[in-house]
Each structure stands twice: as structure tokens, then as C-alpha cells.
Amino acid sequence: MKFLKNIFMLLFYFVLSSIVFADFTTIELPSDFSISYKKDFSDKEIRNMYYDLKLNDKVSFSCFNNAMHGLEKIEDLEFFNNSNDNLLVIVDYTKPSTEERLFVIDLRKKQLLISSLVTHGRGTGDLYATKFSNKNNSYSTSSGFYLTGNIYNGKHGESLELYGLEKGKNDNARKRTIVMHSAYYANKKFAEKYGRLGRSKGCLALPTELNT
């Protein structure tokens, strides 16, 4: 995606999990990699940051809080050293698809850079995302931490590869070709006509204007 080309490290939050993006094509992860939140940030620091960013009318605090602790865990991995750790992207799938639920945040500048609609897979739900799956042919979005690979030109235009990092939760993402791309059905006009966004086969689809 063109709007992500200069962003090296991002974090996505799916309900109770997160996604990490780094500018690497191939990364070998430790076989025992797992996600467990630790608390390098105090609860007060995270809460103050949440209100400084004026996120209280956009993202639930529990979503932001878990995303921050997920970012701490990712910092333990070697590939994080060459990444841009001040940028946080949260996808709050507790919200309906008719509302903006993808947010790109600059933690250092305390600025919200992008607020956007984003779809979920048709197997994940209708207006709301209610069911996540790691299975092939489920047409569902998978929750969990992810790592990005290449930006490539696919049938939806420029698309961003996603590598699931959590065994049993999203580690089949590459086999399932779960990526981030733009789509005609991920916009306000579609939502106004049908009462929800269109749904993907599990990918994160964004408005086409973000990919121009």
C-alpha cells in the first residue's frame, strides 16, 4: 500500500490481539515464539497517552491498552531494532464496519495520522466481526500479531503481505494469502447503500483513495 511504504513498524490490534509490521521480506522467528503481555508501561502512563491522543471517542481504552503491551512484547524480537517503533496502528474490530476502526498513530508526536474504514472477512461476520479463524477456505479474518513482507501488485492493486506470528491463531495467513489491499466495497457509499461494508475473503480491505 502506498500510504504504508515509508512506515517500517506498525502494530495492529484485533479484538484481544495485535499485528506487527516490519520492512522485511523474510524473517525467521523462534520456534517457541508466543505472545504474553508484560508491563513496561505503567497503567497511568498508558491512560495519559490515550487521553493525550484524544482517542476516547475512537478506540476503547482496553483496545489501546492491550495494543501497547503487545508492542512491548514485540520489542523483545531482534527484527524490532531496525524498526520505527513510534508508529502504532490499531484495528478495533469491536466496532461495526460502518465506522472507522483502523487508526495510524504517531506515539512520539502524539498525533492521529490516519483514521479509516476497514473490512473483515465474510466468514467473520456481517456488520460486526464476530468469528475469527485461521483455517483455509474459512473466508475469515484471523486475529493476532502479524509481520509484513513485500508490497506487491496483485489483482486489487498494490497489496501488503502479512505473516501471522501466532501458532494456531494466524500462522496460516501466508498460505491463505491474507493481505492488506484496497477495494471498491470499503467506502462510505457502499456502507450507506447496504448497511455495512463489503466483505473480503479474510483480508483487510481499505478504501481505494488510500492506495492512490
Secondary structure as GFF3:
##gff-version 3
##sequence-region A 1 212
A	DSSP	three_ten_helix	2	4	.	.	.	ID=ss1
A	DSSP	beta_strand	10	14	.	.	.	ID=ss2
A	DSSP	beta_strand	17	21	.	.	.	ID=ss3
A	DSSP	alpha_helix	43	52	.	.	.	ID=ss4
A	DSSP	alpha_helix	61	74	.	.	.	ID=ss5
A	DSSP	three_ten_helix	78	82	.	.	.	ID=ss6
A	DSSP	beta_strand	87	91	.	.	.	ID=ss7
A	DSSP	beta_strand	102	106	.	.	.	ID=ss8
A	DSSP	beta_strand	111	116	.	.	.	ID=ss9
A	DSSP	beta_strand	146	154	.	.	.	ID=ss10
A	DSSP	beta_strand	157	164	.	.	.	ID=ss11
A	DSSP	beta_strand	179	182	.	.	.	ID=ss12
A	DSSP	alpha_helix	188	194	.	.	.	ID=ss13
A	DSSP	beta_strand	204	206	.	.	.	ID=ss14
A	DSSP	three_ten_helix	208	211	.	.	.	ID=ss15
###
